[in-house]
Amino acid sequence: MATVRKTITLTEQQDAWIAAQVAAGHYTNDSEAIRDLIRREQERTAEVEAIRAALIEGENSGTPRPFDAAAFKQRMTATYG
């Protein structure tokens, strides 16, 4: 995958945090730390979108029905012991 050089501006606190992560051996350099943060945010965003889609699907699935906890427990006990 091709890389693109970027110039970014950080606060002193952010820069110190990244430097501490590199010094602790979590990353080999600043770029690696920032790329990891971006990857994590991409994963989190994908998870949030999947949850949103599931909620919308549930909302559109029809009229809610009452939940019978005792019947559910019986079914699960019969199925899984």
Distance bins in CASP14 RR format, pairs under 12 A and 6 or more apart:
PFRMAT RR
TARGET T0000
AUTHOR 0000-0000-0000
RMODE 2
METHOD distances of the structure
MODEL  1
1 35 0 0 0 0 0 1 0 0 0 0 0
3 31 0 0 0 0 1 0 0 0 0 0 0
3 32 0 0 0 0 0 1 0 0 0 0 0
3 35 0 0 0 0 1 0 0 0 0 0 0
4 31 0 0 0 0 0 1 0 0 0 0 0
4 35 0 0 0 0 0 1 0 0 0 0 0
5 31 0 0 0 0 1 0 0 0 0 0 0
6 30 0 0 0 0 0 1 0 0 0 0 0
6 31 0 0 0 0 1 0 0 0 0 0 0
6 34 0 0 0 0 1 0 0 0 0 0 0
6 35 0 0 0 0 0 1 0 0 0 0 0
6 38 0 0 0 0 0 1 0 0 0 0 0
7 31 0 0 0 0 0 1 0 0 0 0 0
7 34 0 0 0 0 0 1 0 0 0 0 0
8 14 0 0 0 0 1 0 0 0 0 0 0
8 15 0 0 0 0 0 1 0 0 0 0 0
8 18 0 0 0 0 0 1 0 0 0 0 0
8 30 0 0 0 0 1 0 0 0 0 0 0
8 31 0 0 0 0 0 1 0 0 0 0 0
8 33 0 0 0 0 0 1 0 0 0 0 0
8 34 1 0 0 1 0 0 0 0 0 0 0
8 35 0 0 0 0 0 1 0 0 0 0 0
8 37 0 0 0 0 0 1 0 0 0 0 0
8 38 0 0 0 0 0 1 0 0 0 0 0
9 15 0 0 0 0 1 0 0 0 0 0 0
10 16 0 0 0 0 1 0 0 0 0 0 0
10 17 0 0 0 0 1 0 0 0 0 0 0
10 18 1 0 0 1 0 0 0 0 0 0 0
10 19 0 0 0 0 0 1 0 0 0 0 0
10 30 0 0 0 0 1 0 0 0 0 0 0
10 33 0 0 0 0 0 1 0 0 0 0 0
10 34 0 0 0 0 1 0 0 0 0 0 0
10 37 0 0 0 0 0 1 0 0 0 0 0
11 17 0 0 0 0 1 0 0 0 0 0 0
11 18 0 0 0 0 0 1 0 0 0 0 0
12 18 0 0 0 0 0 1 0 0 0 0 0
12 19 0 0 0 0 0 1 0 0 0 0 0
13 19 0 0 0 0 0 1 0 0 0 0 0
13 20 0 0 0 0 0 1 0 0 0 0 0
14 20 0 0 0 0 0 1 0 0 0 0 0
14 21 0 0 0 0 0 1 0 0 0 0 0
14 30 0 0 0 0 0 1 0 0 0 0 0
14 33 0 0 0 0 0 1 0 0 0 0 0
14 34 0 0 0 0 1 0 0 0 0 0 0
14 37 0 0 0 0 0 1 0 0 0 0 0
15 21 0 0 0 0 0 1 0 0 0 0 0
15 22 0 0 0 0 0 1 0 0 0 0 0
15 30 0 0 0 0 1 0 0 0 0 0 0
15 33 0 0 0 0 0 1 0 0 0 0 0
15 34 0 0 0 0 0 1 0 0 0 0 0
16 22 0 0 0 0 0 1 0 0 0 0 0
16 23 0 0 0 0 0 1 0 0 0 0 0
16 30 0 0 0 0 0 1 0 0 0 0 0
17 23 0 0 0 0 0 1 0 0 0 0 0
17 24 0 0 0 0 0 1 0 0 0 0 0
17 26 0 0 0 0 0 1 0 0 0 0 0
17 27 0 0 0 0 0 1 0 0 0 0 0
17 30 0 0 0 0 0 1 0 0 0 0 0
17 33 0 0 0 0 1 0 0 0 0 0 0
17 34 0 0 0 0 0 1 0 0 0 0 0
17 37 0 0 0 0 0 1 0 0 0 0 0
18 24 0 0 0 0 0 1 0 0 0 0 0
18 25 0 0 0 0 0 1 0 0 0 0 0
18 26 0 0 0 0 1 0 0 0 0 0 0
18 27 1 0 0 1 0 0 0 0 0 0 0
18 29 0 0 0 0 1 0 0 0 0 0 0
18 30 1 0 1 0 0 0 0 0 0 0 0
18 31 0 0 0 0 1 0 0 0 0 0 0
18 32 0 0 0 0 1 0 0 0 0 0 0
18 33 1 0 1 0 0 0 0 0 0 0 0
18 34 1 0 0 1 0 0 0 0 0 0 0
18 35 0 0 0 0 0 1 0 0 0 0 0
18 36 0 0 0 0 0 1 0 0 0 0 0
18 37 0 0 0 0 1 0 0 0 0 0 0
19 25 0 0 0 0 0 1 0 0 0 0 0
19 26 0 0 0 0 0 1 0 0 0 0 0
19 27 0 0 0 0 0 1 0 0 0 0 0
19 29 0 0 0 0 0 1 0 0 0 0 0
19 30 1 0 0 1 0 0 0 0 0 0 0
19 33 0 0 0 0 1 0 0 0 0 0 0
20 26 0 0 0 0 1 0 0 0 0 0 0
20 27 0 0 0 0 0 1 0 0 0 0 0
20 30 0 0 0 0 0 1 0 0 0 0 0
20 33 0 0 0 0 1 0 0 0 0 0 0
21 27 1 0 1 0 0 0 0 0 0 0 0
21 28 0 0 0 0 0 1 0 0 0 0 0
21 29 0 0 0 0 0 1 0 0 0 0 0
21 30 0 0 0 0 1 0 0 0 0 0 0
21 32 0 0 0 0 1 0 0 0 0 0 0
21 33 1 0 1 0 0 0 0 0 0 0 0
21 34 0 0 0 0 0 1 0 0 0 0 0
21 36 0 0 0 0 1 0 0 0 0 0 0
21 37 0 0 0 0 1 0 0 0 0 0 0
22 28 1 0 0 1 0 0 0 0 0 0 0
22 29 1 0 0 1 0 0 0 0 0 0 0
22 30 1 0 0 1 0 0 0 0 0 0 0
22 31 0 0 0 0 0 1 0 0 0 0 0
22 32 0 0 0 0 1 0 0 0 0 0 0
22 33 1 0 0 1 0 0 0 0 0 0 0
22 34 0 0 0 0 0 1 0 0 0 0 0
22 36 0 0 0 0 0 1 0 0 0 0 0
23 29 0 0 0 0 0 1 0 0 0 0 0
23 30 0 0 0 0 0 1 0 0 0 0 0
23 33 0 0 0 0 0 1 0 0 0 0 0
24 33 0 0 0 0 0 1 0 0 0 0 0
25 32 0 0 0 0 0 1 0 0 0 0 0
25 33 0 0 0 0 0 1 0 0 0 0 0
26 32 0 0 0 0 1 0 0 0 0 0 0
26 33 1 0 0 1 0 0 0 0 0 0 0
26 36 0 0 0 0 1 0 0 0 0 0 0
26 37 0 0 0 0 0 1 0 0 0 0 0
27 33 1 0 1 0 0 0 0 0 0 0 0
27 34 0 0 0 0 1 0 0 0 0 0 0
27 35 0 0 0 0 1 0 0 0 0 0 0
27 36 1 0 0 1 0 0 0 0 0 0 0
27 37 0 0 0 0 1 0 0 0 0 0 0
28 35 0 0 0 0 0 1 0 0 0 0 0
28 36 0 0 0 0 0 1 0 0 0 0 0
29 35 0 0 0 0 1 0 0 0 0 0 0
29 36 0 0 0 0 0 1 0 0 0 0 0
30 36 0 0 0 0 0 1 0 0 0 0 0
30 37 0 0 0 0 0 1 0 0 0 0 0
31 37 0 0 0 0 0 1 0 0 0 0 0
31 38 0 0 0 0 0 1 0 0 0 0 0
32 38 0 0 0 0 0 1 0 0 0 0 0
32 39 0 0 0 0 0 1 0 0 0 0 0
33 39 0 0 0 0 0 1 0 0 0 0 0
33 40 0 0 0 0 0 1 0 0 0 0 0
34 40 0 0 0 0 0 1 0 0 0 0 0
34 41 0 0 0 0 0 1 0 0 0 0 0
35 41 0 0 0 0 0 1 0 0 0 0 0
35 42 0 0 0 0 0 1 0 0 0 0 0
36 42 0 0 0 0 0 1 0 0 0 0 0
36 43 0 0 0 0 0 1 0 0 0 0 0
37 43 0 0 0 0 0 1 0 0 0 0 0
37 44 0 0 0 0 0 1 0 0 0 0 0
38 44 0 0 0 0 0 1 0 0 0 0 0
38 45 0 0 0 0 0 1 0 0 0 0 0
39 45 0 0 0 0 0 1 0 0 0 0 0
39 46 0 0 0 0 0 1 0 0 0 0 0
40 46 0 0 0 0 0 1 0 0 0 0 0
40 47 0 0 0 0 0 1 0 0 0 0 0
41 47 0 0 0 0 0 1 0 0 0 0 0
41 48 0 0 0 0 0 1 0 0 0 0 0
42 48 0 0 0 0 0 1 0 0 0 0 0
42 49 0 0 0 0 0 1 0 0 0 0 0
43 49 0 0 0 0 0 1 0 0 0 0 0
43 50 0 0 0 0 0 1 0 0 0 0 0
44 50 0 0 0 0 0 1 0 0 0 0 0
44 51 0 0 0 0 0 1 0 0 0 0 0
45 51 0 0 0 0 0 1 0 0 0 0 0
45 52 0 0 0 0 0 1 0 0 0 0 0
46 52 0 0 0 0 0 1 0 0 0 0 0
46 53 0 0 0 0 0 1 0 0 0 0 0
47 53 0 0 0 0 0 1 0 0 0 0 0
47 54 0 0 0 0 0 1 0 0 0 0 0
48 54 0 0 0 0 0 1 0 0 0 0 0
48 55 0 0 0 0 0 1 0 0 0 0 0
49 55 0 0 0 0 0 1 0 0 0 0 0
49 56 0 0 0 0 0 1 0 0 0 0 0
50 56 0 0 0 0 0 1 0 0 0 0 0
50 57 0 0 0 0 0 1 0 0 0 0 0
51 57 0 0 0 0 0 1 0 0 0 0 0
51 58 0 0 0 0 0 1 0 0 0 0 0
52 58 0 0 0 0 0 1 0 0 0 0 0
52 59 0 0 0 0 0 1 0 0 0 0 0
53 59 0 0 0 0 0 1 0 0 0 0 0
53 60 0 0 0 0 0 1 0 0 0 0 0
54 60 0 0 0 0 0 1 0 0 0 0 0
54 61 0 0 0 0 0 1 0 0 0 0 0
55 61 0 0 0 0 0 1 0 0 0 0 0
58 64 0 0 0 0 1 0 0 0 0 0 0
65 71 0 0 0 0 0 1 0 0 0 0 0
65 72 0 0 0 0 0 1 0 0 0 0 0
66 72 0 0 0 0 0 1 0 0 0 0 0
67 73 0 0 0 0 0 1 0 0 0 0 0
68 74 0 0 0 0 1 0 0 0 0 0 0
68 75 0 0 0 0 1 0 0 0 0 0 0
69 75 0 0 0 0 0 1 0 0 0 0 0
69 76 0 0 0 0 0 1 0 0 0 0 0
70 76 0 0 0 0 0 1 0 0 0 0 0
70 77 0 0 0 0 0 1 0 0 0 0 0
71 77 0 0 0 0 0 1 0 0 0 0 0
71 78 0 0 0 0 0 1 0 0 0 0 0
72 78 0 0 0 0 0 1 0 0 0 0 0
72 79 0 0 0 0 0 1 0 0 0 0 0
72 80 0 0 0 0 0 1 0 0 0 0 0
73 79 0 0 0 0 0 1 0 0 0 0 0
73 80 0 0 0 0 0 1 0 0 0 0 0
73 81 0 0 0 0 0 1 0 0 0 0 0
74 80 0 0 0 0 0 1 0 0 0 0 0
74 81 0 0 0 0 0 1 0 0 0 0 0
75 81 0 0 0 0 0 1 0 0 0 0 0
END
